Amino acid sequence: MNDMSQEMQGKIMQFQQIQQQVQTIAQQKYQIDMQVTEIEKTLEELSKLKKGADIYKSVGTILVKNNDKDGLMKELEEKKETLGIRIKTLTNQEKTLREMHQNLQKELTEAFQKEKA
């Protein structure tokens, strides 16, 4: 690697950084997807409850009684919507990074082929 140009070394480092960023975004999207799934299950269960049923909301490490079913459902819907926006943002970032990654991969491949020739 000593005879490799500084520019090539920089591109390789950039390539690796982009790979790591794509992996991080994929992990974040997975975690958010899991949260959305949990919210959807909670909303489904809330909708099945009869009027006047006891409902508890997790606040930190304790459960607090909260019988405002409609308020809780609205809060969960808003959180789900916010998470949906976050997923869209991450998807756009991931797309951009993947394009950059492919372009760098192409550049590096061409440069290595020229070096071999």
Helices and strands as residue ranges (DSSP letters): H 6-48, E 56-59, E 62-65, H 69-116
